[in-house]
Amino acid sequence: MEVMDAVVPDKGEDQEEEDSGGVEIIYDEPTVEVEYDDPVITETDDDITMTTRRRKITRTKYRIQETSSSTKKTTMTTAAKLYGKDLSEYDDVDVDELLSQLTPEEINILAKEVDPDDSFMPPSQRCSYECTKTPTGPLNRKKLIEHINKQALETPDIPEIKPYVPGVVRGKKWIPPVTESLKEKEVNEQIAIDLGEEYEQALSNATEDEIIDLAAILGFHSMMNQDQYHASLLNSGQPLGMGWDGITKASQPKVFPMDPPNDTDVDDTIRRVREDDHLLADVNWNNIKNISDEKFMQLFEAIENNTHLETLSLTNVGLTDKAAQRLADALEKNSTLRVLNVETNFISPPVIVKLVKSLLNTKAIEEFRCSNQRSQVLGNKIEMEITQLVEQNPTLLRLGLHLEFNDARHRVAAHLQRNIDRIVRVEKKSYRQKKLQGHEANEADTNK
């Protein structure tokens, strides 16, 4: 019995090739396979009959390739290789026939080596799980850990080939290769520098003190200590035993006297500010302890109507938010104050913003310092608000405030520089005008 997979007429000699829009049929060699079915045994009363069926299968393969009447396409294929070995000889091998000849043990070994790369298969079929024991029950983690510890304690250690003896090296001791260090190479290498005959003669005849003075002049600070450096600058001679080969010792710290306490009379200052004393232009309450909020309120109330005060310093006086808010209200009305310093106090970031905002009302403050407060970090929002307020102030020249973000620092520094440049231009212009007026006045006097 013959079974044909595809019925295609053979291409004879007299048959012309049909060109149907550039379609070409390519025929391969036909293959013939013979298969035998299992024998069927039939028993009757007289005899036993055994029947065997044979099937002959002829397969003819063909490929359809599109071509053009004016263009020929040549397709070249490279034979598949595995580890440099050609696999084309295994193209005609029947894999099912090879697998049918393997034993179950060999199939299991093959299954371990081959991992079917198919994501649609369940993991239980892809993994080679070999545990054939039936589960004894649910997982008991405590008993499992106890069993593992017991098994580890009962398992004897692997005996050592050579027993350990204190002080005896077992095996070959590793000795690192001898390599010349980088410092030794630098010492051994000699760099020839041609300084000229005049400089070489001067350096060869120079004393050690003169070479140290030359190093100080050239700025070689790492080659000398502070005593040698200052002695060279002052031309007072080098200390004894402090040459190139001498022992470098730490310099004794200089003792400076303590600053005298601030003995400013708080009540008298408040009275003079309230009376608008024309001789009082600078108020300095720095480092005065135990100033009450009532005193601060009286001072700030008096500043509102003062027309002669120019500098107010309140550093390290324990200024709080309550008093600082009253100071902000006073700054909105005072037009003569030029310098304000409230560093090292207990002012919160929102109140600092209010102080900077109060400077915009009269636009008289040229220097404002407010660093080292209770909160060291202001935050991005507060710094951006301060930056916008500073950019609106045309008179502020110096700002003492720590800004963490680069954008805020750069914008504030650029705006302060623009204010300084504008002031310099105005002063130069006024100076030229005064000089021109004076020159014209002198000419008028000479003409008379």
C-alpha positions as CSV (number, residue, x, y, z in Angstrom):
1,M,0.0,0.0,0.0
2,E,1.6,3.3,-1.1
3,V,0.6,6.7,0.4
4,M,1.6,9.9,-1.4
5,D,1.9,13.1,0.7
6,A,1.7,15.4,-2.3
7,V,0.7,14.7,-5.9
8,V,2.8,16.8,-8.2
9,P,3.3,16.0,-11.9
10,D,6.8,15.1,-12.8
11,K,8.7,17.6,-14.9
12,G,9.4,15.9,-18.2
13,E,11.7,16.8,-21.0
14,D,9.0,18.1,-23.3
15,Q,7.1,20.0,-20.5
16,E,7.7,23.7,-20.6
17,E,8.2,25.7,-17.4
18,E,5.2,27.9,-16.8
19,D,6.1,31.4,-15.9
20,S,3.2,32.6,-13.9
21,G,4.2,36.0,-12.6
22,G,7.8,34.9,-11.6
23,V,7.0,31.7,-9.7
24,E,9.4,28.7,-9.9
25,I,8.9,25.2,-8.5
26,I,12.0,23.4,-7.3
27,Y,11.8,19.6,-6.8
28,D,13.9,17.6,-4.3
29,E,14.9,13.9,-4.4
30,P,11.9,11.6,-3.6
31,T,12.3,9.6,-0.4
32,V,10.8,6.1,0.1
33,E,10.0,4.7,3.6
34,V,8.7,1.3,4.5
35,E,6.8,0.7,7.7
36,Y,5.6,-2.5,9.3
37,D,2.6,-2.8,11.6
38,D,2.4,-5.2,14.5
39,P,1.5,-8.8,13.5
40,V,-2.2,-9.8,14.0
41,I,-2.7,-13.4,15.1
42,T,-6.0,-15.0,14.3
43,E,-7.0,-18.4,15.8
44,T,-9.5,-20.8,14.4
45,D,-10.5,-24.3,15.2
46,D,-8.2,-25.8,12.6
47,D,-5.1,-23.5,12.4
48,I,-3.5,-20.2,13.6
49,T,-3.0,-17.3,11.1
50,M,-0.5,-14.4,11.6
51,T,-1.0,-11.4,9.3
52,T,1.6,-8.6,8.9
53,R,0.8,-5.4,7.0
54,R,3.4,-3.4,5.2
55,R,3.1,0.3,4.1
56,K,5.3,1.9,1.6
57,I,5.4,5.7,1.8
58,T,6.9,7.9,-0.9
59,R,7.4,11.5,0.0
60,T,8.3,14.2,-2.6
61,K,9.2,17.6,-1.4
62,Y,9.1,20.8,-3.5
63,R,9.7,24.5,-2.9
64,I,8.0,27.4,-4.5
65,Q,10.3,30.4,-5.1
66,E,9.4,33.7,-6.6
67,T,11.7,34.9,-9.4
68,S,11.7,37.6,-11.9
69,S,11.9,37.2,-15.7
70,S,14.7,39.8,-15.9
71,T,16.5,39.1,-12.5
72,K,17.9,35.8,-11.2
73,K,18.3,35.4,-7.5
74,T,20.9,32.9,-6.1
75,T,20.4,31.9,-2.5
76,M,23.4,30.5,-0.7
77,T,22.9,28.8,2.7
78,T,25.6,28.0,5.2
79,A,25.6,24.6,6.8
80,A,24.8,24.6,10.5
81,K,27.7,23.7,12.8
82,L,28.1,22.8,16.5
83,Y,31.5,23.2,18.1
84,G,33.0,23.4,14.6
85,K,31.4,20.1,13.4
86,D,29.1,20.0,10.4
87,L,25.6,19.0,11.2
88,S,24.3,18.5,7.7
89,E,25.0,14.8,7.8
90,Y,22.3,14.5,10.5
91,D,19.5,16.1,8.5
92,D,18.1,12.7,7.3
93,V,18.3,11.1,10.8
94,D,14.9,10.2,12.3
95,V,14.9,11.5,15.9
96,D,11.8,9.4,16.9
97,E,13.5,6.2,15.8
98,L,16.6,7.1,17.9
99,L,14.5,7.9,20.9
100,S,12.6,4.6,20.6
101,Q,15.9,2.7,20.9
102,L,16.8,4.4,24.2
103,T,16.1,2.8,27.6
104,P,14.2,4.7,30.3
105,E,17.4,5.3,32.2
106,E,19.1,6.9,29.2
107,I,16.0,9.0,28.5
108,N,16.2,10.4,32.1
109,I,19.9,11.2,31.6
110,L,19.1,13.0,28.3
111,A,16.3,14.9,30.0
112,K,18.8,16.3,32.5
113,E,21.0,17.6,29.8
114,V,18.2,19.2,27.7
115,D,16.2,22.1,28.9
116,P,13.2,22.8,26.7
117,D,13.1,26.6,26.2
118,D,9.4,26.8,26.2
119,S,7.7,29.3,28.5
120,F,4.3,27.6,28.0
121,M,5.4,24.4,29.7
122,P,4.9,24.1,33.4
123,P,8.0,24.2,35.6
124,S,7.4,20.7,36.8
125,Q,7.9,19.4,33.3
126,R,10.9,21.6,32.5
127,C,12.9,20.9,35.7
128,S,14.6,17.6,36.4
129,Y,13.1,16.9,39.8
130,E,14.1,13.4,40.9
131,C,12.6,13.2,44.4
132,T,10.3,10.1,44.3
133,K,9.6,10.0,48.0
134,T,6.0,10.6,49.2
135,P,5.6,13.7,51.5
136,T,5.6,12.8,55.2
137,G,3.5,15.8,56.2
138,P,3.5,19.6,56.4
139,L,6.8,21.5,56.8
140,N,8.0,21.8,60.3
141,R,10.8,24.4,60.2
142,K,11.9,23.9,63.8
143,K,12.3,20.1,63.4
144,L,14.1,20.6,60.1
145,I,16.7,23.0,61.6
146,E,17.2,20.6,64.5
147,H,17.7,17.7,62.1
148,I,20.2,19.7,60.1
149,N,22.2,20.7,63.2
150,K,22.2,17.1,64.5
151,Q,23.4,15.8,61.2
152,A,26.1,18.4,61.1
153,L,27.3,17.5,64.6
154,E,27.2,13.8,64.0
155,T,29.0,13.9,60.6
156,P,32.8,13.4,61.2
157,D,35.2,15.9,59.9
158,I,37.3,15.1,56.9
159,P,40.7,14.0,58.2
160,E,43.6,16.2,57.4
161,I,46.4,14.9,55.2
162,K,49.0,16.6,57.3
163,P,48.0,17.3,61.0
164,Y,48.2,20.8,62.3
165,V,51.3,21.5,64.5
166,P,51.7,24.9,66.0
167,G,54.6,26.8,64.5
168,V,55.0,24.5,61.5
169,V,54.0,25.7,58.0
170,R,52.1,23.1,56.1
171,G,52.7,23.1,52.4
172,K,54.7,25.6,50.4
173,K,54.8,29.0,51.8
174,W,54.0,31.8,49.3
175,I,56.8,34.4,48.9
176,P,55.8,37.5,47.1
177,P,58.0,38.5,44.2
178,V,60.5,41.2,44.9
179,T,59.3,44.5,43.3
180,E,60.9,47.8,43.5
181,S,58.6,50.4,45.1
182,L,57.6,53.6,43.4
183,K,59.4,55.7,45.9
184,E,62.6,53.8,45.4
185,K,62.3,54.3,41.7
186,E,61.8,58.0,42.1
187,V,64.9,58.2,44.3
188,N,67.0,56.2,41.9
189,E,65.8,58.2,38.9
190,Q,67.7,61.4,38.3
191,I,66.1,64.0,36.3
192,A,68.5,66.3,34.5
193,I,67.3,69.9,34.5
194,D,69.4,72.5,32.7
195,L,69.0,75.7,34.7
196,G,71.9,77.5,33.0
197,E,75.4,78.1,34.2
198,E,74.5,81.2,36.2
199,Y,71.7,79.7,38.2
200,E,73.5,76.4,38.8
201,Q,76.6,78.3,40.2
202,A,74.3,80.4,42.4
203,L,72.5,77.4,43.8
204,S,75.6,75.3,44.3
205,N,77.2,78.1,46.4
206,A,74.0,78.9,48.3
207,T,73.7,78.2,52.0
208,E,70.9,76.2,53.6
209,D,69.3,79.3,55.0
210,E,69.3,80.9,51.6
211,I,67.7,77.9,50.0
212,I,65.0,78.0,52.7
213,D,64.4,81.7,52.0
214,L,64.1,80.9,48.3
215,A,61.6,78.1,48.9
216,A,59.5,80.6,51.0
217,I,59.6,83.2,48.2
218,L,58.6,80.6,45.6
219,G,55.7,79.4,47.8
220,F,56.9,75.8,48.6
221,H,55.0,75.6,51.9
222,S,55.2,71.8,52.1
223,M,59.0,72.0,52.3
224,M,59.1,74.0,55.5
225,N,57.1,74.6,58.7
226,Q,55.5,77.7,59.9
227,D,58.5,79.0,61.9
228,Q,60.8,78.7,58.9
229,Y,58.2,80.3,56.6
230,H,57.6,83.3,58.8
231,A,61.3,83.7,59.6
232,S,62.0,83.9,55.9
233,L,59.3,86.5,55.2
234,L,60.4,88.6,58.2
235,N,64.1,88.1,57.3
236,S,64.9,87.4,61.0
237,G,67.1,84.3,60.4
238,Q,66.3,80.7,60.6
239,P,65.9,79.1,64.1
240,L,68.6,76.8,65.2
241,G,68.2,73.1,64.5
242,M,65.4,73.7,62.0
243,G,67.1,73.1,58.7
244,W,66.4,70.4,56.1
245,D,67.8,67.7,58.4
246,G,66.4,69.1,61.6
247,I,63.4,67.8,63.6
248,T,60.2,69.5,62.9
249,K,58.3,70.5,66.0
250,A,54.9,71.9,66.6
251,S,54.9,75.7,67.2
252,Q,53.6,76.8,70.5
253,P,50.2,78.5,70.3
254,K,50.1,82.1,70.9
255,V,48.1,83.3,73.8
256,F,45.7,86.1,73.0
257,P,43.8,88.0,75.7
258,M,40.1,87.4,76.0
259,D,37.8,90.1,74.6
260,P,36.5,92.3,77.3
261,P,32.8,91.9,78.1
262,N,30.3,94.2,76.5
263,D,29.6,96.9,79.1
264,T,27.0,98.8,77.0
265,D,24.2,100.2,79.2
266,V,21.0,98.8,77.6
267,D,18.6,101.3,79.3
268,D,20.8,104.3,78.4
269,T,21.0,103.1,74.7
270,I,17.2,102.7,74.5
271,R,16.8,106.3,75.9
272,R,19.2,107.8,73.4
273,V,17.6,106.0,70.5
274,R,14.2,107.1,71.6
275,E,15.4,110.7,71.9
276,D,17.0,110.5,68.4
277,D,20.5,111.4,69.6
278,H,22.5,112.7,66.6
279,L,25.7,111.4,68.2
280,L,24.5,107.8,68.4
281,A,25.0,106.2,65.0
282,D,26.1,102.7,66.1
283,V,24.4,100.4,68.6
284,N,26.3,97.3,69.6
285,W,24.6,94.8,72.0
286,N,26.8,91.8,70.9
287,N,27.2,89.0,73.5
288,I,25.1,90.7,76.2
289,K,23.2,88.1,78.1
290,N,19.8,88.1,79.7
291,I,18.2,90.8,77.7
292,S,14.5,90.6,78.2
293,D,12.0,90.7,75.3
294,E,10.6,93.9,76.8
295,K,13.9,95.7,76.3
296,F,14.0,94.5,72.7
297,M,10.5,95.7,72.1
298,Q,11.4,99.2,73.5
299,L,14.5,99.4,71.3
300,F,12.7,98.4,68.1
301,E,9.8,100.8,68.9
302,A,12.4,103.6,69.3
303,I,14.1,102.7,66.0
304,E,10.9,103.4,64.0
305,N,11.2,107.2,64.4
306,N,15.0,107.4,64.7
307,T,16.8,109.3,61.9
308,H,20.5,109.1,62.9
309,L,21.1,105.4,63.7
310,E,23.1,103.6,60.9
311,T,24.4,100.4,62.4
312,L,22.6,97.9,64.7
313,S,24.5,94.8,66.0
314,L,22.5,92.2,67.9
315,T,24.8,89.1,67.7
316,N,24.4,86.3,70.3
317,V,21.8,88.1,72.4
318,G,19.2,85.4,72.4
319,L,16.8,87.1,70.0
320,T,13.6,85.1,69.4
321,D,10.9,85.1,66.8
322,K,8.6,87.3,68.7
323,A,11.2,90.1,69.0
324,A,12.5,89.5,65.4
325,Q,9.0,90.1,64.0
326,R,8.8,93.4,65.9
327,L,12.2,94.3,64.4
328,A,10.8,93.5,60.9
329,D,8.0,96.0,61.5
330,A,10.4,98.6,62.6
331,L,12.6,98.2,59.6
332,E,9.7,99.0,57.3
333,K,9.5,102.5,58.8
334,N,13.2,103.3,59.4
335,S,15.0,104.8,56.4
336,T,18.5,105.6,57.9
337,L,19.7,102.2,59.1
338,R,22.4,100.8,56.8
339,V,23.9,97.8,58.5
340,L,21.9,95.1,60.5
341,N,23.6,92.1,62.1
342,V,21.4,89.5,64.0
343,E,23.7,86.4,63.7
344,T,23.8,83.6,66.3
345,N,20.3,83.8,67.6
346,F,17.1,81.8,67.7
347,I,15.3,83.1,64.6
348,S,13.3,80.5,62.6
349,P,13.5,80.4,58.7
350,P,10.0,81.9,58.1
351,V,10.9,84.9,60.3
352,I,14.2,85.3,58.4
353,V,12.1,85.6,55.2
354,K,10.0,88.3,56.9
355,L,13.1,90.2,57.8
356,V,14.4,90.1,54.2
357,K,11.0,91.1,53.0
358,S,10.9,94.1,55.3
359,L,14.1,95.5,53.6
360,L,12.1,96.2,50.4
361,N,9.9,98.8,52.0
362,T,12.5,101.6,52.6
363,K,15.3,100.0,50.5
364,A,18.0,101.5,52.8
365,I,19.8,98.5,54.3
366,E,23.1,97.8,52.5
367,E,24.4,95.0,54.7
368,F,22.3,92.3,56.3
369,R,23.7,89.3,58.3
370,C,21.5,86.6,59.7
371,S,23.5,83.3,59.7
372,N,24.0,80.7,62.4
373,Q,20.4,80.5,63.7
374,R,18.4,77.8,65.4
375,S,17.8,75.9,62.1
376,Q,21.0,75.4,60.2
377,V,19.2,74.2,57.1
378,L,16.7,76.6,55.6
379,G,15.3,74.3,52.9
380,N,14.7,74.8,49.2
381,K,11.4,76.7,49.6
382,I,12.8,79.2,52.1
383,E,16.0,79.7,50.0
384,M,14.0,80.3,46.8
385,E,11.8,82.9,48.6
386,I,14.8,84.7,50.0
387,T,16.4,84.7,46.5
388,Q,13.4,86.2,44.9
389,L,13.2,88.9,47.6
390,V,17.0,89.7,47.3
391,E,16.6,90.0,43.5
392,Q,13.9,92.7,44.0
393,N,16.2,94.8,46.3
394,P,18.4,97.3,44.4
395,T,20.3,98.6,47.5
396,L,21.5,95.4,49.2
397,L,25.2,95.0,48.7
398,R,26.2,92.3,51.3
399,L,24.2,89.3,52.6
400,G,25.5,87.1,55.4
401,L,23.3,84.0,55.1
402,H,24.2,80.4,54.4
403,L,22.4,79.1,51.3
404,E,22.7,75.4,50.6
405,F,21.5,75.1,47.0
406,N,23.8,76.3,44.2
407,D,21.0,78.0,42.3
408,A,20.1,80.3,45.2
409,R,23.8,81.1,45.9
410,H,24.6,81.9,42.3
411,R,21.5,84.1,41.8
412,V,22.1,86.0,45.0
413,A,25.8,86.5,44.3
414,A,25.1,87.7,40.7
415,H,22.4,90.2,41.9
416,L,24.6,91.6,44.7
417,Q,27.4,92.1,42.2
418,R,25.1,94.0,39.9
419,N,24.1,96.3,42.7
420,I,27.8,96.9,43.5
421,D,28.6,97.7,39.9
422,R,25.6,100.1,39.7
423,I,26.8,101.9,42.8
424,V,30.3,102.2,41.4
425,R,29.0,103.6,38.1
426,V,26.9,106.2,39.9
427,E,29.8,107.2,42.1
428,K,32.1,107.6,39.1
429,K,29.5,109.6,37.3
430,S,29.0,111.9,40.2
431,Y,32.7,112.3,40.7
432,R,33.1,113.3,37.0
433,Q,30.3,115.8,37.3
434,K,31.9,117.4,40.4
435,K,35.3,117.5,38.8
436,L,33.8,119.1,35.7
437,Q,31.9,121.7,37.8
438,G,35.1,122.5,39.7
439,H,37.0,122.9,36.4
440,E,34.3,125.2,35.0
441,A,34.4,127.2,38.2
442,N,38.1,127.6,38.1
443,E,37.9,128.8,34.4
444,A,35.3,131.3,35.3
445,D,37.5,132.7,38.1
446,T,40.5,133.0,35.8
447,N,38.4,134.8,33.2
448,K,37.3,137.4,35.8
